Amino acid sequence: MPNTTVRAAAKGMPDVNRRRLLLGFAAASTAAAAAAAFPIIDVTAAPIPATRTKTSLDAMLLDLPPEEAHRLRIEILAIIAAVKEMCARGDDFQTIRDFVRTRCQ
């Protein structure tokens, strides 16, 4: 097949030929394969135990003494309120994450 240029009907369109089209597809598929082969993993996140089941916050607080559960509930609600304010201000994800991690330590 000859490497001839195909003119587009519209003005301002680039010259397109078979070789350029195939090179573009090859580059795109290579980039997609590389991204799929090396997923981004957040190594700073705490590992989640494999035996953990989904439990509501209230159910977990019921296992604690009433005074401790009440104190933690108030602290958690304060953190949630602060995060909502930060989101409304437009703070970035990393800033919010750092705030929550410092409050939880």
Stockholm file with secondary structure:
# STOCKHOLM 1.0

chainA/1-105         MPNTTVRAAAKGMPDVNRRRLLLGFAAASTAAAAAAAFPIIDVTAAPIPATRTKTSLDAMLLDLPPEEAHRLRIEILAIIAAVKEMCARGDDFQTIRDFVRTRCQ
#=GR chainA/1-105 SS CCCCCBCCSSTTCCCBCHHHHHHHHHHHHHHHHHHHHSCCCCTTSCCCCTTCCCCCHHHHHHTSCHHHHHHHHHHHHHHHHHHHHHHHHTCCHHHHHHHHHHHTC
#=GC SS_cons         CCCCCBCCSSTTCCCBCHHHHHHHHHHHHHHHHHHHHSCCCCTTSCCCCTTCCCCCHHHHHHTSCHHHHHHHHHHHHHHHHHHHHHHHHTCCHHHHHHHHHHHTC
//
